[in-house]
Amino acid sequence: MSIPILSMIIFFPLTGAIALLFIHSTTQIKWFSLFICVLDLMLTILLIHNFDPNTYNMQFRESHQWIPTLNIRYSLGVDGISILFVFLTALVGWVCVLASWQSIEHRLKEFMITILVMQTCMLGVFCSLDFVLFFLFWEAMLIPMYLIIGVWGGKNRIYAAFKFFLYTLAGGLLFLVGIVVLYFAGGKTFDILALMDSHFSFQTQVWVFLAFFIGFAIKVPMFPFHTWLPDAHVQAPTAGSIILAGVLLKMGAYGFLRFSLPMLPQASQYFAPMMLVLSVVAIIYGGYLALAQDDLKKLVAYSSISHMGVVTLGLFVFNLRGLEGGILQMFNHGITTSALFLFVGLIYERTHTRSINDYGGLMKLIPVYTTFFALFTLASMALPGTNTFIGELLVLSGTFVDNKWFAAFAVMGAMLSAAYLLSMFKNVALGTVTNTNLTNIEDVNARELLAIISLAFFVIWIGLYPSPFLNLMHVSVEHLLLQAGSMPEVMQEAMVNEY
């Protein structure tokens, strides 16, 4: 394309945030913020429409000198992996605006500005092809997310915001150390593509992998680096929880995909058993913690630890099915868990309680809400016909090929998921109405239904017809396996001859 579409997608929300400074009407602030997010989503759809899935090369490249003395460039591009998350980020953005329409009652302008700045930072992460540019976007996200939790969160928001900030900042500093090591070991360049083609000694790979691992594991979050997540989710407003679950958790797994596997292939395979063990522990541990929760938000938060364990399990089995399943599961988790946090937020706006014991019989009172809530609950537990089933099936089948024991333990996570989700839905939606304060509760309105349907559409689409999403990433995943040295020699030779 002749236009710098990636720069437009990244910085259009920031431009909108600046424009919001001059808008004072509450109604105009809401509609303008929604307009910016919808237009950004349209740009990402245009991006996908013009994307060629038959090559692993980075597309829509933009590259300009930025700091020549350090060989730092403003370099952007997307492949079949990153383009999925660019679209997911844009989709989550407009859902966040709709979710905050009534729930944010003070400092609305500042809140919408923060959301739009956050959108720019997240989009920049998935498009950056220079390590310094990537790191700046990666760290810049901390500030708006800290404000979203600390200013608009619950009663313990300051504690949760500081905990989130300190955890992720510590991981980011170790990530920076790894970047500097690769800069000197790779010929003094921050070019991500050039570093992917470099060959580092095993010792260098090991130490850099460990530095990257801490930074990425905190972001995922993997066990035992997960303790910041429940506090952040519980205290964050609905939009903050949607951003955390929908996009931020994906960035740690994306870091493993973009950097650890292709740049540090020997170390990645060396530490693969450790990664698989931690993933299985997260799957089971997160499931048991979710099973013990009475708070709806805490339940969904701990379920994220379990579901992201499935993602990292797929990434480190080093085969095509596992890797494609892990990437698709990242996208699926962004859809289903964002929706569950949206539902928790909608019911909390009406009742001002998140305790499961305070509900019961909602199906009789708000049937539209409960019907869609049932859809996303079933999707989260990977019911056949929903999006998550496809991702989990690929991950588990890929894991079974690699190690049957890990696959067997991972299946326990699926059973736990069914247990805590079905129990939660039964207590909230079914049975008799025991709380008389709920008798006048209102069902979802048109604005809320629009946000719900936009997410439900992908639950059904991917569940019934996942091919477009798998085809979009397939060639890029094959190339990633080739870079990671995990593809059989016959397939490697075939790919070299083809490209």
C-alpha positions as CSV (number, residue, x, y, z in Angstrom):
1,M,0.0,0.0,0.0
2,S,1.2,3.5,-0.8
3,I,0.0,5.0,2.5
4,P,1.8,4.4,5.8
5,I,-1.1,2.4,7.2
6,L,0.7,1.0,10.2
7,S,1.7,4.5,11.4
8,M,-1.9,5.6,10.9
9,I,-3.2,2.7,12.9
10,I,-0.8,3.2,15.7
11,F,-1.0,7.0,16.1
12,F,-4.6,7.7,15.1
13,P,-5.8,7.0,18.7
14,L,-3.0,9.3,20.0
15,T,-4.2,12.0,17.7
16,G,-7.7,11.5,19.0
17,A,-6.5,11.7,22.5
18,I,-4.9,15.1,21.8
19,A,-8.1,16.3,20.1
20,L,-10.1,15.3,23.2
21,L,-8.3,18.0,25.2
22,F,-10.3,20.6,23.3
23,I,-13.7,18.8,23.8
24,H,-15.7,19.6,26.9
25,S,-19.2,18.1,26.4
26,T,-19.6,14.7,28.1
27,T,-21.7,13.4,25.2
28,Q,-19.2,14.6,22.6
29,I,-16.3,13.1,24.5
30,K,-18.0,9.7,24.5
31,W,-19.0,9.8,20.8
32,F,-15.7,11.2,19.6
33,S,-13.8,8.5,21.5
34,L,-16.0,5.8,20.0
35,F,-15.5,7.3,16.5
36,I,-11.7,7.2,16.9
37,C,-11.7,3.6,18.0
38,V,-14.2,2.5,15.3
39,L,-12.2,4.2,12.6
40,D,-9.0,2.6,13.8
41,L,-10.8,-0.8,13.7
42,M,-11.8,0.0,10.1
43,L,-8.1,0.7,9.2
44,T,-7.1,-2.7,10.7
45,I,-9.7,-4.4,8.6
46,L,-8.3,-2.7,5.5
47,L,-4.9,-3.9,6.6
48,I,-6.0,-7.5,6.7
49,H,-7.8,-7.1,3.4
50,N,-4.6,-6.2,1.7
51,F,-2.4,-8.7,3.6
52,D,-0.8,-11.5,1.6
53,P,-0.9,-14.7,3.7
54,N,1.3,-16.7,1.3
55,T,4.6,-15.2,2.4
56,Y,6.3,-15.0,5.8
57,N,8.0,-11.7,5.0
58,M,7.0,-8.6,7.0
59,Q,4.5,-6.5,5.1
60,F,3.5,-2.9,5.0
61,R,7.1,-2.0,6.0
62,E,8.0,1.4,7.1
63,S,11.6,2.2,8.0
64,H,13.2,5.6,8.7
65,Q,16.4,6.8,10.4
66,W,15.7,7.8,14.0
67,I,19.0,7.8,16.0
68,P,21.7,7.1,13.5
69,T,24.6,7.1,16.0
70,L,23.1,4.0,17.7
71,N,21.7,2.5,14.5
72,I,18.1,2.9,15.9
73,R,15.4,3.1,13.3
74,Y,11.6,3.8,13.2
75,S,10.8,0.5,11.7
76,L,7.4,-1.1,11.4
77,G,5.9,-4.2,9.8
78,V,3.5,-7.1,10.4
79,D,3.4,-10.8,9.5
80,G,0.7,-13.4,9.8
81,I,1.2,-13.6,13.6
82,S,1.3,-10.0,14.6
83,I,-1.5,-8.9,12.3
84,L,-4.0,-11.0,14.4
85,F,-3.1,-9.1,17.5
86,V,-3.2,-5.7,15.8
87,F,-6.8,-6.5,14.9
88,L,-7.6,-7.9,18.4
89,T,-6.2,-4.6,20.0
90,A,-8.4,-2.5,17.7
91,L,-11.4,-4.6,18.4
92,V,-11.0,-4.5,22.2
93,G,-10.5,-0.7,22.0
94,W,-14.0,0.2,20.9
95,V,-15.5,-2.4,23.3
96,C,-13.7,-0.6,26.1
97,V,-15.3,2.7,25.1
98,L,-18.8,1.2,25.0
99,A,-18.2,-0.6,28.4
100,S,-17.2,2.7,30.0
101,W,-20.2,4.7,28.6
102,Q,-22.0,4.8,32.0
103,S,-19.6,3.3,34.5
104,I,-17.1,6.2,34.4
105,E,-18.7,9.1,36.2
106,H,-15.8,11.3,37.1
107,R,-12.9,12.6,35.0
108,L,-14.4,11.1,31.9
109,K,-12.3,13.1,29.5
110,E,-9.1,12.0,31.2
111,F,-10.2,8.4,31.2
112,M,-10.9,8.4,27.5
113,I,-7.6,10.1,26.8
114,T,-5.8,7.4,28.8
115,I,-7.7,4.6,26.9
116,L,-6.6,6.1,23.6
117,V,-3.0,6.6,24.6
118,M,-3.0,3.0,25.8
119,Q,-4.3,1.9,22.4
120,T,-1.4,3.6,20.7
121,C,1.1,1.9,22.9
122,M,-0.4,-1.6,22.5
123,L,-0.6,-1.3,18.7
124,G,3.0,-0.1,18.6
125,V,4.2,-3.2,20.4
126,F,2.7,-5.5,17.7
127,C,4.0,-3.5,14.8
128,S,7.6,-2.6,15.9
129,L,10.6,-4.1,14.1
130,D,13.2,-2.2,16.1
131,F,14.1,-3.3,19.6
132,V,14.3,0.3,21.0
133,L,11.0,1.3,19.5
134,F,9.4,-2.0,20.7
135,F,10.8,-1.4,24.2
136,L,9.5,2.2,24.3
137,F,6.0,1.1,23.4
138,W,6.3,-1.8,25.8
139,E,7.2,0.3,28.8
140,A,5.0,3.3,27.9
141,M,2.0,1.0,28.4
142,L,2.7,1.0,32.2
143,I,1.8,4.6,32.6
144,P,-1.8,4.6,31.3
145,M,-2.5,1.2,32.8
146,Y,-1.2,2.4,36.2
147,L,-3.6,5.5,35.9
148,I,-6.6,3.4,34.8
149,I,-6.2,1.2,37.9
150,G,-5.0,3.9,40.3
151,V,-7.4,6.7,39.5
152,W,-10.6,4.8,38.4
153,G,-10.2,1.5,40.3
154,G,-11.8,0.2,43.4
155,K,-11.1,0.9,47.1
156,N,-7.7,-0.8,47.1
157,R,-6.7,0.6,43.7
158,I,-3.4,2.3,44.9
159,Y,-2.0,-1.0,46.2
160,A,-3.0,-2.9,43.0
161,A,-1.7,-0.1,40.8
162,F,1.7,-0.1,42.5
163,K,1.9,-3.8,42.5
164,F,1.2,-4.0,38.8
165,F,3.7,-1.2,38.1
166,L,6.5,-2.6,40.1
167,Y,6.2,-6.2,38.8
168,T,6.0,-5.2,35.2
169,L,8.7,-2.5,35.6
170,A,11.1,-5.1,37.1
171,G,10.5,-7.5,34.3
172,G,11.0,-4.7,31.7
173,L,14.4,-3.8,33.2
174,L,15.6,-7.4,32.7
175,F,14.1,-7.4,29.2
176,L,16.2,-4.2,28.5
177,V,19.4,-5.9,29.8
178,G,18.7,-8.8,27.3
179,I,18.2,-6.3,24.5
180,V,21.5,-4.6,25.2
181,V,23.3,-7.9,25.2
182,L,21.9,-8.8,21.8
183,Y,22.8,-5.4,20.5
184,F,26.5,-5.9,21.1
185,A,26.5,-9.7,20.3
186,G,24.5,-9.1,17.0
187,G,26.8,-6.5,15.4
188,K,25.5,-3.4,17.2
189,T,22.0,-3.3,15.7
190,F,18.6,-3.1,17.2
191,D,16.9,-4.4,14.0
192,I,14.7,-7.3,15.1
193,L,14.8,-9.0,11.7
194,A,18.6,-8.8,11.5
195,L,18.9,-10.2,15.0
196,M,16.6,-13.1,14.0
197,D,19.1,-14.0,11.3
198,S,22.1,-13.7,13.7
199,H,23.7,-16.7,15.4
200,F,24.5,-16.3,19.1
201,S,26.6,-18.6,21.2
202,F,24.7,-21.0,23.4
203,Q,25.9,-19.3,26.6
204,T,24.7,-15.9,25.3
205,Q,21.3,-17.5,24.4
206,V,20.9,-19.0,27.8
207,W,21.5,-15.8,29.8
208,V,19.4,-13.6,27.4
209,F,16.6,-16.2,27.4
210,L,16.5,-16.0,31.2
211,A,16.4,-12.2,31.1
212,F,13.6,-12.3,28.6
213,F,11.8,-15.1,30.4
214,I,11.3,-13.0,33.6
215,G,10.0,-10.0,31.6
216,F,7.6,-12.1,29.5
217,A,6.5,-14.5,32.3
218,I,5.4,-11.5,34.4
219,K,3.4,-10.1,31.5
220,V,1.7,-13.5,30.6
221,P,1.6,-14.0,33.7
222,M,3.1,-17.4,34.3
223,F,3.3,-19.2,37.6
224,P,4.8,-18.1,40.0
225,F,4.9,-14.5,38.6
226,H,1.1,-14.2,38.6
227,T,0.3,-12.6,42.0
228,W,-0.1,-9.1,40.6
229,L,-2.9,-10.2,38.2
230,P,-5.9,-10.9,40.6
231,D,-5.4,-7.6,42.4
232,A,-5.1,-5.6,39.2
233,H,-8.2,-7.2,37.7
234,V,-10.4,-6.8,40.8
235,Q,-9.5,-3.2,41.4
236,A,-9.5,-2.1,37.7
237,P,-12.6,-0.6,36.1
238,T,-14.3,-2.8,33.5
239,A,-12.4,-1.3,30.6
240,G,-9.1,-1.8,32.5
241,S,-9.9,-5.5,33.1
242,I,-10.8,-5.9,29.4
243,I,-7.5,-4.4,28.3
244,L,-5.5,-6.5,30.7
245,A,-7.2,-9.8,29.7
246,G,-7.7,-8.9,26.1
247,V,-4.3,-7.5,25.1
248,L,-1.7,-7.0,27.8
249,L,-1.5,-10.7,28.8
250,K,-0.9,-11.6,25.2
251,M,2.3,-9.4,25.0
252,G,4.3,-11.8,27.2
253,A,3.4,-14.7,25.0
254,Y,4.0,-12.5,21.9
255,G,7.5,-11.8,23.3
256,F,8.3,-15.5,23.4
257,L,7.0,-15.8,19.8
258,R,8.8,-12.8,18.3
259,F,12.1,-13.0,20.2
260,S,12.8,-16.1,22.3
261,L,12.0,-18.8,19.7
262,P,13.6,-17.3,16.6
263,M,16.5,-15.4,18.2
264,L,17.4,-17.9,20.9
265,P,16.4,-21.3,19.4
266,Q,18.9,-23.4,21.3
267,A,18.1,-21.9,24.6
268,S,14.4,-22.1,23.9
269,Q,14.6,-25.8,23.3
270,Y,17.0,-26.3,26.3
271,F,14.5,-24.6,28.6
272,A,11.4,-26.1,26.9
273,P,10.9,-28.8,29.7
274,M,10.9,-26.0,32.3
275,M,8.4,-24.0,30.3
276,L,6.1,-27.0,29.8
277,V,6.2,-27.8,33.5
278,L,5.4,-24.2,34.5
279,S,2.6,-24.2,31.9
280,V,0.9,-27.3,33.2
281,V,1.3,-26.1,36.8
282,A,-0.4,-22.8,35.8
283,I,-3.2,-24.7,34.1
284,I,-4.1,-26.8,37.1
285,Y,-3.2,-24.2,39.8
286,G,-5.2,-21.4,38.1
287,G,-8.1,-23.8,37.7
288,Y,-8.2,-24.8,41.4
289,L,-7.9,-21.1,42.5
290,A,-10.8,-20.2,40.2
291,L,-12.8,-23.0,41.6
292,A,-12.5,-21.5,45.1
293,Q,-13.6,-18.0,44.3
294,D,-16.9,-16.3,45.3
295,D,-16.0,-13.0,43.6
296,L,-16.9,-13.1,39.9
297,K,-14.0,-10.9,38.8
298,K,-11.5,-13.0,40.8
299,L,-12.8,-16.2,39.2
300,V,-12.3,-14.8,35.7
301,A,-8.9,-13.5,36.7
302,Y,-7.6,-16.8,37.9
303,S,-9.1,-18.6,34.9
304,S,-6.9,-16.4,32.8
305,I,-3.8,-17.8,34.5
306,S,-5.1,-21.3,33.6
307,H,-6.0,-20.4,30.0
308,M,-2.7,-18.6,29.4
309,G,-0.9,-21.7,30.6
310,V,-2.5,-23.5,27.6
311,V,-1.0,-20.8,25.4
312,T,2.6,-21.2,26.7
313,L,2.2,-25.0,26.6
314,G,1.4,-24.8,22.8
315,L,4.3,-22.4,22.1
316,F,7.0,-24.7,23.6
317,V,6.0,-28.1,22.2
318,F,7.8,-27.0,19.0
319,N,5.4,-28.4,16.4
320,L,3.0,-26.8,14.0
321,R,-0.2,-27.8,15.6
322,G,0.9,-26.7,19.1
323,L,2.2,-23.4,17.9
324,E,-0.8,-22.6,15.7
325,G,-3.1,-23.6,18.5
326,G,-1.2,-21.5,21.0
327,I,-1.4,-18.4,18.8
328,L,-5.1,-19.0,18.0
329,Q,-5.7,-19.5,21.7
330,M,-4.1,-16.1,22.5
331,F,-6.6,-14.5,20.1
332,N,-9.5,-16.6,21.5
333,H,-8.7,-15.8,25.1
334,G,-8.7,-12.1,24.2
335,I,-12.2,-12.5,22.9
336,T,-13.8,-14.7,25.5
337,T,-12.2,-13.3,28.6
338,S,-12.8,-9.7,27.5
339,A,-16.4,-10.6,27.1
340,L,-16.6,-12.3,30.6
341,F,-15.1,-9.2,32.2
342,L,-17.6,-7.1,30.2
343,F,-20.5,-9.2,31.6
344,V,-19.1,-8.9,35.2
345,G,-18.9,-5.1,34.7
346,L,-22.4,-4.9,33.3
347,I,-24.0,-6.8,36.2
348,Y,-21.9,-4.9,38.8
349,E,-23.2,-1.6,37.4
350,R,-26.7,-2.8,38.1
351,T,-26.3,-4.5,41.4
352,H,-23.0,-3.1,42.9
353,T,-21.9,-6.6,44.0
354,R,-19.7,-9.2,42.5
355,S,-20.4,-12.0,45.0
356,I,-21.7,-15.1,43.3
357,N,-23.9,-15.8,46.4
358,D,-25.8,-12.5,45.9
359,Y,-27.2,-13.8,42.6
360,G,-29.5,-16.5,41.4
361,G,-32.2,-16.9,38.8
362,L,-30.9,-14.2,36.5
363,M,-32.2,-16.1,33.5
364,K,-35.8,-15.2,34.5
365,L,-35.0,-11.6,35.1
366,I,-32.6,-10.6,32.3
367,P,-32.8,-13.4,29.6
368,V,-30.8,-11.6,26.8
369,Y,-27.9,-10.9,29.2
370,T,-27.9,-14.5,30.5
371,T,-28.1,-16.1,27.0
372,F,-25.0,-14.4,25.8
373,F,-23.3,-14.9,29.2
374,A,-24.0,-18.6,28.7
375,L,-22.4,-18.5,25.2
376,F,-19.2,-17.0,26.5
377,T,-19.1,-19.3,29.6
378,L,-19.4,-22.3,27.3
379,A,-16.7,-20.8,25.0
380,S,-14.4,-20.3,27.9
381,M,-14.7,-24.0,28.8
382,A,-13.9,-24.9,25.2
383,L,-17.3,-26.4,24.2
384,P,-17.1,-27.8,20.7
385,G,-18.5,-25.3,18.2
386,T,-16.9,-22.4,20.0
387,N,-13.6,-20.6,19.3
388,T,-11.7,-21.9,22.3
389,F,-12.3,-25.5,21.4
390,I,-10.3,-25.2,18.2
391,G,-7.3,-23.6,20.0
392,E,-7.3,-26.1,22.8
393,L,-7.7,-29.0,20.5
394,L,-4.7,-28.0,18.5
395,V,-2.6,-27.3,21.6
396,L,-3.5,-30.6,23.2
397,S,-3.0,-32.7,20.0
398,G,0.4,-31.0,19.5
399,T,1.3,-31.6,23.2
400,F,0.2,-35.3,22.9
401,V,2.7,-35.7,20.0
402,D,5.5,-34.1,22.0
403,N,4.8,-35.6,25.5
404,K,1.8,-37.6,26.5
405,W,2.2,-36.9,30.2
406,F,2.0,-33.2,29.8
407,A,-1.0,-33.6,27.6
408,A,-2.7,-35.7,30.2
409,F,-2.1,-33.1,32.9
410,A,-3.3,-30.3,30.6
411,V,-6.6,-32.2,30.1
412,M,-7.1,-31.9,33.9
413,G,-7.2,-28.1,33.4
414,A,-10.0,-28.5,30.9
415,M,-12.0,-30.5,33.4
416,L,-11.4,-27.9,36.1
417,S,-12.5,-25.2,33.7
418,A,-15.8,-27.0,33.2
419,A,-16.2,-27.4,36.9
420,Y,-15.7,-23.7,38.0
421,L,-17.5,-22.2,35.0
422,L,-20.6,-24.4,35.1
423,S,-20.8,-24.0,38.9
424,M,-20.6,-20.2,38.6
425,F,-23.2,-20.1,35.8
426,K,-25.6,-22.3,37.7
427,N,-25.4,-20.2,40.9
428,V,-25.7,-16.9,39.0
429,A,-28.2,-17.6,36.3
430,L,-30.3,-20.7,37.1
431,G,-32.6,-21.6,40.0
432,T,-34.9,-19.3,41.8
433,V,-34.5,-15.6,42.5
434,T,-33.4,-15.4,46.1
435,N,-32.3,-11.8,46.2
436,T,-35.3,-9.4,46.2
437,N,-33.1,-6.5,45.3
438,L,-32.7,-8.0,41.8
439,T,-36.4,-8.0,40.9
440,N,-36.2,-4.6,39.0
441,I,-32.9,-5.2,37.3
442,E,-32.7,-4.1,33.7
443,D,-31.6,-6.3,30.7
444,V,-28.8,-5.2,28.4
445,N,-29.5,-2.1,26.2
446,A,-28.7,-1.6,22.5
447,R,-25.2,-0.1,23.3
448,E,-24.2,-3.0,25.5
449,L,-25.7,-5.5,23.1
450,L,-23.5,-4.0,20.3
451,A,-20.3,-4.6,22.2
452,I,-21.5,-8.2,23.2
453,I,-22.4,-9.1,19.6
454,S,-19.1,-7.9,18.2
455,L,-17.3,-10.4,20.4
456,A,-19.9,-13.2,20.1
457,F,-19.4,-13.0,16.3
458,F,-15.8,-14.3,16.6
459,V,-16.8,-17.0,19.1
460,I,-19.1,-18.6,16.5
461,W,-17.0,-17.8,13.5
462,I,-13.8,-19.3,14.7
463,G,-15.6,-22.2,16.4
464,L,-17.3,-23.2,13.1
465,Y,-14.9,-22.0,10.5
466,P,-11.3,-21.4,11.8
467,S,-9.6,-21.8,8.5
468,P,-9.2,-18.0,7.6
469,F,-7.5,-17.4,10.9
470,L,-5.2,-20.4,10.6
471,N,-4.4,-19.7,7.0
472,L,-3.5,-16.1,7.9
473,M,-0.7,-17.3,10.3
474,H,0.2,-20.6,8.7
475,V,3.2,-19.6,6.6
476,S,4.6,-17.3,9.3
477,V,4.3,-20.1,11.8
478,E,6.1,-22.5,9.5
479,H,8.9,-20.0,9.1
480,L,9.1,-19.5,12.9
481,L,9.5,-23.2,13.4
482,L,12.3,-23.1,10.7
483,Q,14.0,-20.3,12.6
484,A,13.6,-22.2,15.9
485,G,15.2,-25.3,14.3
486,S,12.2,-27.5,15.2
487,M,11.1,-28.5,11.7
488,P,12.1,-31.8,10.2
489,E,14.9,-31.5,7.6
490,V,12.6,-32.6,4.7
491,M,10.1,-29.8,5.5
492,Q,13.0,-27.3,5.9
493,E,14.3,-28.2,2.4
494,A,10.8,-27.9,0.9
495,M,10.3,-24.4,2.5
496,V,13.8,-23.2,1.3
497,N,13.0,-24.4,-2.2
498,E,9.5,-22.7,-2.2
499,Y,10.8,-19.4,-0.9
